[in-house]
Amino acid sequence: MNYPFLQGNKAEIEQMTAVLRDLSKCETGKRLIDEAIEHQTTICFDGAMRAYGSYDEVKNVLRLNPSSSKDRLVATAAHELRHAEQFQKGILLDALLDTPKSYLQNQAVIEADASTTATLACYELAMKGNAKPLETLREKDPHIVNPFQNAAVQGGLENGEAQRAAFKGWFTDYSTRDCYDSLYLKMYEQRLRNASYAEQDKSLLREVPVEQTVAAVCSMSDGKPYLSEKETKEFFSDPDRSTVSYSSFEKTYMYLFRRFRLDYSLEAEGNMKKFGLTMRPSSSYMPRSVVPEPLPLPTSVEARQAAAAEKIAAARASSVAARNKKLILNRER
């Protein structure tokens, strides 16, 4: 595996190369890596980061947390490489310019799609005999992995049913959504500090239809969408998709209040409804989503061959060890 845009010392580059080599063994992983090479995406380690990984669309830099296990790094690389691919499609996402509802919904779309793609890549690796990245991903995101796997083993990969199940599963985890609501506030404040007067005059006005973002990024390897426009409208018409977390609601309201000089006589909830947003309770009080048990993975030819190869290698290693031990004992005599 030769990825020409790795940055780091020799040991780091070797570690990242091993991760990309594993990821490239599945169709989705190879395609994501090829796309990143075409667009000259830099990949590096960042030991100071708290997250598993990140992608900077301005600098076109993908960062990975070196403290993660190799299997976690494989899943994270797939997730972040999908982000790199998404932003090459020209999606519109700006915390300063976009309305809060528009930004929050479109941010959720790209995160749900990246998680879906990472799950697909890990599932493909599992079908080739390496289930460790998928199981690592399942530990953190069973609400995404299990619905995907259950649809996939029943033939839902070709028609996008597995991808749809994973995408929708992302929205059932309110703790994750709360985190991204908080991230929105940080992004807005960061943009506001560095904004020109012209940008400030346009702040919080731009509407980017969520259907537009879904159409741009939520596609399968053959380019076909896994969510139709009708399905997208139905899904995002649910009131839950237009909520702000309990912890972020007041601050989001403050931005709007100052920007548009909202009516003092109305309560925050009333004013926020004008912008299409309502408050959801703290994630601590939200009902936990029911996560289905995963159906067994199909035993593919590749998986059987890989398992057989592992047994043969183990047997050979054991035979060599026994032979060496015997030689040593003979010499000692």
C-alpha positions in Angstrom: 0.0 0.0 0.0 1.7 3.2 -1.1 -0.2 6.4 -0.1 1.9 9.4 -1.2 0.4 12.0 1.1 1.3 10.6 4.6 3.0 13.0 7.1 4.9 11.9 10.1 8.0 10.2 11.3 9.0 6.7 10.0 7.2 4.8 12.7 4.0 6.8 12.2 4.1 6.4 8.4 4.5 2.7 8.8 1.6 2.5 11.3 -0.7 4.6 9.0 0.4 2.5 6.0 -0.6 -0.7 7.8 -4.0 0.8 8.6 -4.6 1.9 5.0 -3.4 -1.5 3.7 -6.1 -3.2 5.8 -8.8 -0.8 4.7 -7.8 -1.2 1.0 -8.6 -4.9 1.2 -12.3 -4.1 0.7 -14.0 -2.5 -2.2 -15.3 0.6 -0.3 -12.0 1.2 1.4 -10.0 1.0 -1.8 -12.4 3.4 -3.5 -12.1 5.9 -0.6 -8.3 5.7 -0.6 -8.1 6.1 -4.4 -10.4 9.2 -4.2 -8.2 10.7 -1.4 -5.0 10.1 -3.5 -6.7 11.8 -6.5 -7.5 14.8 -4.4 -4.1 14.8 -2.6 -5.6 14.5 0.9 -2.9 14.6 3.6 -3.2 12.0 6.3 -1.3 12.4 9.6 -1.5 11.5 13.3 -2.4 14.1 16.0 -1.7 13.0 19.5 -3.3 16.0 21.0 -6.8 15.3 19.7 -9.5 13.8 21.9 -11.6 12.4 19.1 -10.9 9.3 17.1 -10.2 11.4 14.0 -11.1 14.6 12.1 -11.1 16.0 8.6 -10.3 19.7 7.8 -12.0 20.5 4.6 -10.2 23.9 4.3 -6.7 22.4 4.5 -7.7 19.0 3.1 -6.0 17.2 6.0 -7.2 14.1 7.7 -6.0 13.5 11.2 -6.1 10.3 13.2 -5.6 9.7 16.9 -2.5 7.5 17.3 -3.7 6.2 20.7 -6.5 4.2 19.0 -6.1 0.5 18.3 -5.4 -0.6 14.7 -8.9 -1.9 14.2 -10.4 1.4 15.5 -8.1 3.3 13.2 -9.3 1.3 10.2 -12.9 2.2 11.0 -12.0 5.9 11.7 -10.0 6.2 8.5 -13.0 5.0 6.5 -15.3 7.5 8.3 -12.9 10.5 7.8 -12.1 9.5 4.2 -15.8 9.6 3.5 -15.8 13.2 4.8 -13.0 14.0 2.4 -15.0 12.6 -0.4 -18.2 14.5 0.7 -16.5 17.8 0.6 -15.1 17.2 -2.9 -18.8 17.2 -4.0 -19.2 20.8 -3.1 -21.6 20.5 -0.2 -22.5 23.7 1.5 -21.9 23.9 5.3 -21.1 27.1 7.1 -21.9 27.6 10.7 -21.9 31.4 10.3 -23.9 31.8 7.1 -26.4 29.0 7.5 -29.6 29.1 9.6 -29.2 27.0 12.7 -31.8 24.4 11.5 -30.1 24.2 8.1 -26.6 23.7 9.6 -27.7 21.2 12.3 -29.6 19.0 9.9 -26.9 19.1 7.2 -24.2 18.4 9.7 -26.2 15.4 10.9 -26.5 14.2 7.3 -22.8 14.1 6.6 -22.0 12.5 10.0 -24.7 9.8 9.5 -23.5 9.1 6.0 -19.8 8.9 7.1 -20.8 6.5 9.9 -22.8 4.5 7.3 -19.9 4.3 4.9 -17.5 3.2 7.7 -19.9 0.5 8.7 -20.1 -0.7 5.1 -16.3 -0.8 4.7 -16.0 -2.8 8.0 -18.8 -5.1 7.0 -17.0 -5.8 3.7 -13.8 -6.6 5.6 -15.7 -8.9 7.8 -17.0 -10.8 4.8 -13.4 -11.2 3.7 -12.4 -12.8 7.0 -11.4 -9.7 9.1 -14.3 -9.0 11.5 -12.2 -7.1 14.1 -12.9 -3.5 12.7 -16.6 -4.2 12.5 -16.7 -5.6 16.1 -14.7 -2.6 17.3 -17.2 -0.3 15.6 -20.1 -2.2 17.1 -18.8 -1.6 20.6 -19.4 2.1 20.2 -22.2 2.2 17.6 -24.4 -0.8 17.9 -27.4 1.4 16.9 -25.8 1.8 13.5 -23.9 -1.4 13.0 -26.7 -3.9 14.0 -29.5 -2.4 11.8 -27.0 -2.3 8.9 -25.8 -5.9 9.4 -29.4 -7.3 9.8 -30.4 -5.6 6.5 -27.2 -6.6 4.8 -27.4 -10.3 5.6 -30.9 -10.4 4.2 -29.8 -8.9 0.9 -30.1 -5.2 1.6 -26.8 -4.0 0.2 -27.8 -3.8 -3.4 -31.0 -1.8 -2.9 -29.5 0.5 -0.2 -31.7 -0.9 2.6 -28.7 -1.6 4.8 -27.3 1.9 4.2 -30.7 3.5 5.0 -31.0 1.4 8.2 -27.5 2.6 9.4 -28.2 6.2 8.4 -31.5 6.3 10.4 -29.9 4.5 13.3 -27.4 7.4 13.7 -30.2 9.7 14.7 -31.4 7.5 17.6 -28.3 8.2 19.7 -29.1 11.5 21.4 -25.7 11.7 23.2 -24.0 11.9 19.8 -26.4 14.4 18.5 -25.9 16.6 21.7 -22.2 16.6 21.0 -22.7 17.8 17.4 -25.0 20.5 18.6 -22.3 21.7 20.9 -19.8 21.5 18.1 -22.1 23.8 16.0 -21.9 26.5 18.7 -18.1 26.3 18.7 -17.9 26.5 14.9 -20.3 29.5 14.9 -18.3 31.4 17.5 -15.0 30.6 15.7 -16.4 31.8 12.4 -17.9 34.9 13.9 -14.6 36.0 15.5 -12.9 35.9 12.1 -15.8 37.1 9.9 -15.7 40.2 7.8 -18.5 42.8 8.1 -20.0 41.6 4.8 -20.2 38.0 6.2 -21.7 39.2 9.5 -24.4 40.9 7.5 -25.3 37.6 5.8 -25.0 35.5 9.0 -27.7 33.0 9.9 -29.7 33.6 6.7 -28.7 30.9 4.2 -31.1 28.0 3.8 -29.5 24.8 2.4 -32.3 22.2 1.9 -31.4 19.0 3.6 -32.6 17.1 0.5 -29.8 18.8 -1.5 -27.1 17.6 0.9 -28.6 14.1 1.0 -28.7 13.9 -2.8 -25.0 15.0 -2.9 -23.5 12.6 -0.4 -25.8 9.7 0.4 -24.9 7.4 -2.5 -23.7 3.9 -2.9 -20.5 2.8 -4.7 -22.4 2.8 -8.0 -23.5 6.3 -7.6 -27.1 5.5 -6.9 -28.7 7.2 -3.9 -29.7 5.1 -1.0 -32.2 7.7 0.2 -34.7 9.1 -2.4 -36.0 12.7 -2.2 -39.4 11.4 -1.0 -37.7 9.3 1.8 -35.6 12.2 2.8 -38.6 14.6 3.1 -40.5 12.0 5.1 -37.6 11.3 7.4 -36.8 15.0 8.1 -40.5 15.9 8.6 -40.4 14.1 11.9 -40.3 16.8 14.6 -37.4 15.1 16.3 -35.1 16.0 13.4 -35.7 19.7 14.0 -34.6 19.8 17.7 -31.7 21.4 19.5 -30.2 19.7 22.5 -31.3 21.0 26.0 -27.7 22.2 26.7 -27.4 24.1 23.4 -30.9 25.6 23.1 -30.4 28.8 25.1 -27.1 29.7 23.3 -28.5 29.0 19.9 -31.5 31.2 20.8 -29.1 34.0 22.0 -27.4 34.0 18.6 -30.8 34.4 16.9 -32.0 37.0 19.4 -29.1 39.3 18.9 -28.9 38.9 15.2 -32.6 39.5 14.5 -33.7 41.5 17.5 -36.4 39.1 18.4 -39.6 40.0 20.2 -39.0 40.4 24.0 -42.7 39.5 24.7 -42.3 36.0 23.4 -40.5 33.2 25.3 -37.5 31.5 23.8 -39.5 28.5 22.7 -42.0 30.7 20.8 -39.2 32.6 19.0 -37.3 29.5 18.2 -40.3 27.9 16.6 -40.2 30.8 14.0 -36.9 29.4 12.9 -38.2 25.8 12.8 -36.5 24.6 15.9 -37.7 23.2 19.2 -35.8 21.9 22.3 -35.3 18.2 23.0 -34.8 17.1 26.6 -31.4 16.3 28.0 -30.0 13.0 26.6 -30.0 11.8 30.1 -33.8 11.8 30.1 -34.3 10.6 26.5 -35.5 7.0 26.0 -32.7 4.7 24.9 -33.2 3.4 21.4 -34.0 -0.3 21.1 -31.0 -1.9 19.4 -31.7 -5.1 17.5 -29.5 -8.1 18.1 -27.2 -8.7 15.1 -28.0 -11.6 12.8 -25.0 -13.9 12.2 -22.7 -12.9 9.4 -22.8 -15.1 6.3 -19.8 -17.3 5.9 -18.3 -16.3 2.6 -15.7 -18.2 0.6 -13.1 -15.6 1.4 -13.9 -15.9 5.2 -13.5 -19.7 5.1 -10.3 -19.3 3.1 -8.9 -16.8 5.6 -9.9 -18.9 8.6 -8.3 -22.0 6.9 -5.1 -20.0 6.2 -4.9 -18.8 9.8 -5.2 -22.4 11.0 -2.6 -23.6 8.6 -0.2 -20.8 9.6 -0.8 -21.6 13.3 -0.1 -25.3 12.7 3.1 -24.6 10.8 4.3 -22.2 13.5 3.6 -24.9 16.1 5.3 -27.5 14.1 8.4 -25.3 13.6 8.5 -24.5 17.3 8.3 -28.2 18.2 11.0 -29.1 15.7 13.3 -26.3 17.0 12.7 -27.4 20.6 13.6 -31.0 19.6 16.8 -29.8 17.9 17.8 -27.8 21.0 17.3 -30.8 23.3 19.3 -33.1 20.9 22.2 -30.6 21.0 22.1 -30.4 24.8 22.5 -34.2 25.0 
